């Protein structure tokens, strides 16, 4: 009888210990690095960090998708597109990341190239091909029009409410280069705000945040590449910075295929044997704070 009583008591201890383990495990598991909640505010909204894709990589993909060339060379691809009027507002800057405003700027020039018959296809076909490129690279951004703001702001506002999840991401992963959600207060000073409304995966955003300074090394297809807003002036041996807000406003230096010539002079690209120039340099009386 005494042995039976001890057996029941031991079973009770085991069951109680099992329940205690469950209570302790699941709260910790909820904040583990691999859970979906850590990488995005909820399971249906865009991730905290926008996927990083270089402009040079995008240029190659557009040239190939539009059957303009089979080249995989970024400078050549940027030049091909620039020659038919397809480029961001300030031209192509190979190592700079694709941002929502750049997506919209390129789309406008594609439409204009169709209208001027530099691009031999219909407008619908061109837009379809352009959207396919972004679907393939995982950056599903669509430019917003002014009418979207009133009818969608209420549904999009709740996406940044989960401040704990966002803060945990910054602690574990570090500040993302581009994000659509308000950074935690401790990191806000590191970012510039670009007021450009857009859609991403069906969610509307009034703009985005981008680090004022960034220089990341990433591996793409087994090749090491840089994603940066710093440019090395190969001729004058100095490094200049691309200011994200200035670029959005069209007040930066010209890249390859820029629709208009900058008034700042020029910086050679540094590519051997090439006369192409990637950017323009400030005049001597201007300061050298960067782009």
Secondary structure, DSSP 8 states (H G I E B T S, - for coil): -HHHHHHHHHHHHHHHHHHHHHHHHHHHHTT-TTSHHHHSSSTTS--SS----BHHHHHHHHHHHTTS-----HHHHHHHHHHTT-S-TT-B-TTSB--HHHHHHHHHHHHHHHHTTSS-S-HHHHHHHHHHHHHHHT--EEE--TTHHHHHHHHHHGGG--HHHHHHHHHHH---SEESS---TTTGGGEEEE---EEETTEEES-EEEESS-EEEEEETTEEEEEESEEEETTTTEEEE--HHHHHTT-S---BT-SS--SS--B----TT-----B----TTS--S--
